[in-house]
Each structure stands twice: as C-alpha cells, then as structure tokens.
C-alpha cells in the first residue's frame, strides 16, 4: 500500500467583518487546512491509483477535525465547504484526484451527512504555488450566497515529489450577498442541489 508521509500541516483562518457595506450581525468565518505529504507515485506512471484513496481517509478526517476546531468546534454552524490539491511537478494531475473521496467524504461525515457535492480544484504546481479552493453550501449547490473561493498557499511546498491536500470550510455566505437565487432558508428538496 502506498504511504503519504506528512511533512507539514498548515491551518489558516479569516473573518470578514464587512466588505464595504453594513456590518453583519456576525462576521463570516472561513478556514483551510493543508497537508504537505510525500507523493508515492512521483516520477512514474502507475495505472492503479484508486486503491490509494483508502490510505488517505485518515488524513481527510484529521484535516476536517482541525478545520472544525479552527472554526470554533461546532460542526452544526459550518455551512460551506470545498477541497483541492496541488501536485508537485514530478507528479500528475490525477494524483490530486486521489483526494476526491477521502477529503470530500470526511467533511460530509463530520458535518452530519452534508448533501451537496464538495467543490474541488486541483493543479500541478511548483514550490509555493497557490490554489483557489472553491466553496459552496454544504446541503444545496444552488445556494448562490455561498459561491466563493479561498486562496491558499502551502508554505514551503510542494516539493516536486509531494502533494498538498487542502480542505476548506466556512460559516456563512458572502457578507453582502445579494445576487438572488436559492436562499439558505428556502432549501427544500434536500437532494444536494435545492
């Protein structure tokens, strides 16, 4: 079984108190957790990658738990999420796709069975590369107020033979969201979309 040894974990958070308009009753909070790990597939082509997803499940849970703690410890308040990966230059984009199940399902599990697809972004990048992690509502993909992105950078990574796996979560939508669409209070289908 492949191993993905952790070299570094980074957790960052931010709060938006206003964005040029009136102050909301509470700031919007976001956080991201990144793990810089060794890429066991770097420098070679491997046909069978999918089994390695199981090896990453504990990392997905670890980063999810760090995010929930960074956002105050109450998973019920978290209503936005996303994930991403930056693959070092000796790897390929498909190595980042290993994160779909372990990253996404870990957040859904810890958030009580969130319904919506977890937005995702991945790329191959060099040392110090940044990534815009897309965010969406945890239960309804059509909630426009939660369309956003959080830019992250793995400090000191990824090296060519590493991958940076990222998860992000948010409490609240954009502070001054006013573009219409499905409102959080109008979620009715509970099908992950509406």
RAVEN-V856716 format. One record per helix or strand of 3 or more residues. SS is the DSSP state (alpha for helix, beta for strand). FROM is the first residue (numbers start at 0). TO is the last residue. If there is no record, write none. Layout:
ss: (SS & SS)
from: (FROM & FROM)
to: (TO & TO)
This chain:
ss: (beta & beta & alpha & alpha & beta & alpha & alpha & beta & beta & alpha & beta & beta & alpha)
from: (5 & 27 & 49 & 74 & 79 & 92 & 98 & 118 & 129 & 143 & 147 & 161 & 183)
to: (15 & 37 & 69 & 76 & 86 & 95 & 109 & 123 & 136 & 145 & 152 & 170 & 185)
